Amino acid sequence: MSEPVIAAHKPILVETEAGKSYFWCSCGRSKNQP
């Protein structure tokens, strides 16, 4: 990965549940961005 890819220039609202762990890729190359 030579250059980062910006997935979005704004925050994204994600509904979460208390007590659960969430992991995501912040590189911008994921096929399933949050």
CHARMM internal coordinates of N, CA and C (Angstrom, degrees):
IC EDIT
DIST 1 N 1 CA 1.4416
DIST 1 CA 1 C 1.5174
ANGL 1 N 1 CA 1 C 109.30
DIST 1 C 2 N 1.2722
ANGL 1 CA 1 C 2 N 116.42
DIHE 1 N 1 CA 1 C 2 N 101.81
DIST 2 N 2 CA 1.4548
ANGL 1 C 2 N 2 CA 119.88
DIHE 1 CA 1 C 2 N 2 CA -178.79
DIST 2 CA 2 C 1.5272
ANGL 2 N 2 CA 2 C 112.22
DIHE 1 C 2 N 2 CA 2 C -83.44
DIST 2 C 3 N 1.3048
ANGL 2 CA 2 C 3 N 118.11
DIHE 2 N 2 CA 2 C 3 N -42.88
DIST 3 N 3 CA 1.4604
ANGL 2 C 3 N 3 CA 122.36
DIHE 2 CA 2 C 3 N 3 CA -178.94
DIST 3 CA 3 C 1.5251
ANGL 3 N 3 CA 3 C 109.83
DIHE 2 C 3 N 3 CA 3 C -125.17
DIST 3 C 4 N 1.3343
ANGL 3 CA 3 C 4 N 118.40
DIHE 3 N 3 CA 3 C 4 N 136.99
DIST 4 N 4 CA 1.4649
ANGL 3 C 4 N 4 CA 120.02
DIHE 3 CA 3 C 4 N 4 CA 176.69
DIST 4 CA 4 C 1.5237
ANGL 4 N 4 CA 4 C 110.76
DIHE 3 C 4 N 4 CA 4 C -69.85
DIST 4 C 5 N 1.3283
ANGL 4 CA 4 C 5 N 116.41
DIHE 4 N 4 CA 4 C 5 N 150.18
DIST 5 N 5 CA 1.4555
ANGL 4 C 5 N 5 CA 122.73
DIHE 4 CA 4 C 5 N 5 CA 176.78
DIST 5 CA 5 C 1.5220
ANGL 5 N 5 CA 5 C 106.94
DIHE 4 C 5 N 5 CA 5 C -109.95
DIST 5 C 6 N 1.3071
ANGL 5 CA 5 C 6 N 118.08
DIHE 5 N 5 CA 5 C 6 N 123.73
DIST 6 N 6 CA 1.4572
ANGL 5 C 6 N 6 CA 121.79
DIHE 5 CA 5 C 6 N 6 CA -179.44
DIST 6 CA 6 C 1.5218
ANGL 6 N 6 CA 6 C 108.54
DIHE 5 C 6 N 6 CA 6 C -84.71
DIST 6 C 7 N 1.3333
ANGL 6 CA 6 C 7 N 116.09
DIHE 6 N 6 CA 6 C 7 N 118.93
DIST 7 N 7 CA 1.4654
ANGL 6 C 7 N 7 CA 120.82
DIHE 6 CA 6 C 7 N 7 CA -178.30
DIST 7 CA 7 C 1.5240
ANGL 7 N 7 CA 7 C 111.62
DIHE 6 C 7 N 7 CA 7 C -73.82
DIST 7 C 8 N 1.3220
ANGL 7 CA 7 C 8 N 116.94
DIHE 7 N 7 CA 7 C 8 N -36.90
DIST 8 N 8 CA 1.4650
ANGL 7 C 8 N 8 CA 121.37
DIHE 7 CA 7 C 8 N 8 CA -179.98
DIST 8 CA 8 C 1.5210
ANGL 8 N 8 CA 8 C 109.07
DIHE 7 C 8 N 8 CA 8 C -159.71
DIST 8 C 9 N 1.3002
ANGL 8 CA 8 C 9 N 115.61
DIHE 8 N 8 CA 8 C 9 N 154.34
DIST 9 N 9 CA 1.4663
ANGL 8 C 9 N 9 CA 120.90
DIHE 8 CA 8 C 9 N 9 CA 178.34
DIST 9 CA 9 C 1.5225
ANGL 9 N 9 CA 9 C 111.14
DIHE 8 C 9 N 9 CA 9 C -103.59
DIST 9 C 10 N 1.3274
ANGL 9 CA 9 C 10 N 116.42
DIHE 9 N 9 CA 9 C 10 N 24.42
DIST 10 N 10 CA 1.4619
ANGL 9 C 10 N 10 CA 121.01
DIHE 9 CA 9 C 10 N 10 CA -179.94
DIST 10 CA 10 C 1.5244
ANGL 10 N 10 CA 10 C 108.94
DIHE 9 C 10 N 10 CA 10 C -148.03
DIST 10 C 11 N 1.3228
ANGL 10 CA 10 C 11 N 117.76
DIHE 10 N 10 CA 10 C 11 N 158.91
DIST 11 N 11 CA 1.4625
ANGL 10 C 11 N 11 CA 120.15
DIHE 10 CA 10 C 11 N 11 CA 177.37
DIST 11 CA 11 C 1.5292
ANGL 11 N 11 CA 11 C 110.74
DIHE 10 C 11 N 11 CA 11 C -69.79
DIST 11 C 12 N 1.3248
ANGL 11 CA 11 C 12 N 116.24
DIHE 11 N 11 CA 11 C 12 N 154.58
DIST 12 N 12 CA 1.4617
ANGL 11 C 12 N 12 CA 122.06
DIHE 11 CA 11 C 12 N 12 CA 179.72
DIST 12 CA 12 C 1.5228
ANGL 12 N 12 CA 12 C 108.12
DIHE 11 C 12 N 12 CA 12 C -121.10
DIST 12 C 13 N 1.3337
ANGL 12 CA 12 C 13 N 117.26
DIHE 12 N 12 CA 12 C 13 N 126.70
DIST 13 N 13 CA 1.4559
ANGL 12 C 13 N 13 CA 122.47
DIHE 12 CA 12 C 13 N 13 CA 179.01
DIST 13 CA 13 C 1.5243
ANGL 13 N 13 CA 13 C 109.43
DIHE 12 C 13 N 13 CA 13 C -76.75
DIST 13 C 14 N 1.3268
ANGL 13 CA 13 C 14 N 116.26
DIHE 13 N 13 CA 13 C 14 N 129.17
DIST 14 N 14 CA 1.4595
ANGL 13 C 14 N 14 CA 121.52
DIHE 13 CA 13 C 14 N 14 CA 178.74
DIST 14 CA 14 C 1.5234
ANGL 14 N 14 CA 14 C 107.78
DIHE 13 C 14 N 14 CA 14 C -130.94
DIST 14 C 15 N 1.3350
ANGL 14 CA 14 C 15 N 117.13
DIHE 14 N 14 CA 14 C 15 N 124.60
DIST 15 N 15 CA 1.4593
ANGL 14 C 15 N 15 CA 121.33
DIHE 14 CA 14 C 15 N 15 CA 176.87
DIST 15 CA 15 C 1.5263
ANGL 15 N 15 CA 15 C 108.36
DIHE 14 C 15 N 15 CA 15 C -75.08
DIST 15 C 16 N 1.3268
ANGL 15 CA 15 C 16 N 117.49
DIHE 15 N 15 CA 15 C 16 N 131.77
DIST 16 N 16 CA 1.4645
ANGL 15 C 16 N 16 CA 122.05
DIHE 15 CA 15 C 16 N 16 CA 179.67
DIST 16 CA 16 C 1.5224
ANGL 16 N 16 CA 16 C 110.05
DIHE 15 C 16 N 16 CA 16 C -127.27
DIST 16 C 17 N 1.3304
ANGL 16 CA 16 C 17 N 115.46
DIHE 16 N 16 CA 16 C 17 N 166.13
DIST 17 N 17 CA 1.4578
ANGL 16 C 17 N 17 CA 121.44
DIHE 16 CA 16 C 17 N 17 CA 177.94
DIST 17 CA 17 C 1.5197
ANGL 17 N 17 CA 17 C 108.90
DIHE 16 C 17 N 17 CA 17 C -118.15
DIST 17 C 18 N 1.3192
ANGL 17 CA 17 C 18 N 116.33
DIHE 17 N 17 CA 17 C 18 N 139.58
DIST 18 N 18 CA 1.4631
ANGL 17 C 18 N 18 CA 121.54
DIHE 17 CA 17 C 18 N 18 CA 179.25
DIST 18 CA 18 C 1.5254
ANGL 18 N 18 CA 18 C 110.23
DIHE 17 C 18 N 18 CA 18 C -62.02
DIST 18 C 19 N 1.3168
ANGL 18 CA 18 C 19 N 116.73
DIHE 18 N 18 CA 18 C 19 N 139.07
DIST 19 N 19 CA 1.4578
ANGL 18 C 19 N 19 CA 121.69
DIHE 18 CA 18 C 19 N 19 CA 176.73
DIST 19 CA 19 C 1.5186
ANGL 19 N 19 CA 19 C 114.58
DIHE 18 C 19 N 19 CA 19 C 87.92
DIST 19 C 20 N 1.3296
ANGL 19 CA 19 C 20 N 118.87
DIHE 19 N 19 CA 19 C 20 N -5.80
DIST 20 N 20 CA 1.4634
ANGL 19 C 20 N 20 CA 121.85
DIHE 19 CA 19 C 20 N 20 CA 178.99
DIST 20 CA 20 C 1.5219
ANGL 20 N 20 CA 20 C 109.85
DIHE 19 C 20 N 20 CA 20 C -101.27
DIST 20 C 21 N 1.3271
ANGL 20 CA 20 C 21 N 115.93
DIHE 20 N 20 CA 20 C 21 N 152.08
DIST 21 N 21 CA 1.4654
ANGL 20 C 21 N 21 CA 121.64
DIHE 20 CA 20 C 21 N 21 CA 176.10
DIST 21 CA 21 C 1.5214
ANGL 21 N 21 CA 21 C 109.08
DIHE 20 C 21 N 21 CA 21 C -101.78
DIST 21 C 22 N 1.3181
ANGL 21 CA 21 C 22 N 116.18
DIHE 21 N 21 CA 21 C 22 N 139.87
DIST 22 N 22 CA 1.4576
ANGL 21 C 22 N 22 CA 121.68
DIHE 21 CA 21 C 22 N 22 CA 179.85
DIST 22 CA 22 C 1.5220
ANGL 22 N 22 CA 22 C 109.09
DIHE 21 C 22 N 22 CA 22 C -126.63
DIST 22 C 23 N 1.3244
ANGL 22 CA 22 C 23 N 115.92
DIHE 22 N 22 CA 22 C 23 N 136.90
DIST 23 N 23 CA 1.4562
ANGL 22 C 23 N 23 CA 122.24
DIHE 22 CA 22 C 23 N 23 CA 179.27
DIST 23 CA 23 C 1.5192
ANGL 23 N 23 CA 23 C 108.19
DIHE 22 C 23 N 23 CA 23 C -126.99
DIST 23 C 24 N 1.3298
ANGL 23 CA 23 C 24 N 116.84
DIHE 23 N 23 CA 23 C 24 N 143.85
DIST 24 N 24 CA 1.4574
ANGL 23 C 24 N 24 CA 120.66
DIHE 23 CA 23 C 24 N 24 CA 178.72
DIST 24 CA 24 C 1.5139
ANGL 24 N 24 CA 24 C 110.08
DIHE 23 C 24 N 24 CA 24 C -149.48
DIST 24 C 25 N 1.3073
ANGL 24 CA 24 C 25 N 114.62
DIHE 24 N 24 CA 24 C 25 N 159.28
DIST 25 N 25 CA 1.4601
ANGL 24 C 25 N 25 CA 121.85
DIHE 24 CA 24 C 25 N 25 CA 178.01
DIST 25 CA 25 C 1.5280
ANGL 25 N 25 CA 25 C 107.62
DIHE 24 C 25 N 25 CA 25 C -94.68
DIST 25 C 26 N 1.3177
ANGL 25 CA 25 C 26 N 117.03
DIHE 25 N 25 CA 25 C 26 N 127.84
DIST 26 N 26 CA 1.4637
ANGL 25 C 26 N 26 CA 120.06
DIHE 25 CA 25 C 26 N 26 CA -179.77
DIST 26 CA 26 C 1.5268
ANGL 26 N 26 CA 26 C 112.59
DIHE 25 C 26 N 26 CA 26 C -106.22
DIST 26 C 27 N 1.3369
ANGL 26 CA 26 C 27 N 117.03
DIHE 26 N 26 CA 26 C 27 N 12.75
DIST 27 N 27 CA 1.4644
ANGL 26 C 27 N 27 CA 120.03
DIHE 26 CA 26 C 27 N 27 CA -177.45
DIST 27 CA 27 C 1.5272
ANGL 27 N 27 CA 27 C 112.16
DIHE 26 C 27 N 27 CA 27 C -80.01
DIST 27 C 28 N 1.3444
ANGL 27 CA 27 C 28 N 117.89
DIHE 27 N 27 CA 27 C 28 N -19.11
DIST 28 N 28 CA 1.4590
ANGL 27 C 28 N 28 CA 121.25
DIHE 27 CA 27 C 28 N 28 CA -178.87
DIST 28 CA 28 C 1.5109
ANGL 28 N 28 CA 28 C 113.59
DIHE 27 C 28 N 28 CA 28 C 89.10
DIST 28 C 29 N 1.3231
ANGL 28 CA 28 C 29 N 118.44
DIHE 28 N 28 CA 28 C 29 N -0.42
DIST 29 N 29 CA 1.4594
ANGL 28 C 29 N 29 CA 121.53
DIHE 28 CA 28 C 29 N 29 CA -178.79
DIST 29 CA 29 C 1.5273
ANGL 29 N 29 CA 29 C 112.83
DIHE 28 C 29 N 29 CA 29 C -102.36
DIST 29 C 30 N 1.3291
ANGL 29 CA 29 C 30 N 117.36
DIHE 29 N 29 CA 29 C 30 N -0.42
DIST 30 N 30 CA 1.4564
ANGL 29 C 30 N 30 CA 121.55
DIHE 29 CA 29 C 30 N 30 CA 179.70
DIST 30 CA 30 C 1.5256
ANGL 30 N 30 CA 30 C 110.03
DIHE 29 C 30 N 30 CA 30 C -69.36
DIST 30 C 31 N 1.3299
ANGL 30 CA 30 C 31 N 117.55
DIHE 30 N 30 CA 30 C 31 N 142.09
DIST 31 N 31 CA 1.4597
ANGL 30 C 31 N 31 CA 120.95
DIHE 30 CA 30 C 31 N 31 CA 177.79
DIST 31 CA 31 C 1.5220
ANGL 31 N 31 CA 31 C 111.27
DIHE 30 C 31 N 31 CA 31 C -74.54
DIST 31 C 32 N 1.3258
ANGL 31 CA 31 C 32 N 117.16
DIHE 31 N 31 CA 31 C 32 N -21.53
DIST 32 N 32 CA 1.4677
ANGL 31 C 32 N 32 CA 121.83
DIHE 31 CA 31 C 32 N 32 CA -178.60
DIST 32 CA 32 C 1.5204
ANGL 32 N 32 CA 32 C 110.13
DIHE 31 C 32 N 32 CA 32 C -121.00
DIST 32 C 33 N 1.3123
ANGL 32 CA 32 C 33 N 117.33
DIHE 32 N 32 CA 32 C 33 N 73.62
DIST 33 N 33 CA 1.4565
ANGL 32 C 33 N 33 CA 120.96
DIHE 32 CA 32 C 33 N 33 CA 177.91
DIST 33 CA 33 C 1.5216
ANGL 33 N 33 CA 33 C 109.11
DIHE 32 C 33 N 33 CA 33 C -66.60
DIST 33 C 34 N 1.3321
ANGL 33 CA 33 C 34 N 117.25
DIHE 33 N 33 CA 33 C 34 N 144.55
DIST 34 N 34 CA 1.4719
ANGL 33 C 34 N 34 CA 119.72
DIHE 33 CA 33 C 34 N 34 CA 178.94
DIST 34 CA 34 C 1.5162
ANGL 34 N 34 CA 34 C 111.84
DIHE 33 C 34 N 34 CA 34 C -65.56
END
COOR INIT
IC SEED 1 N 1 CA 1 C
IC BUILD
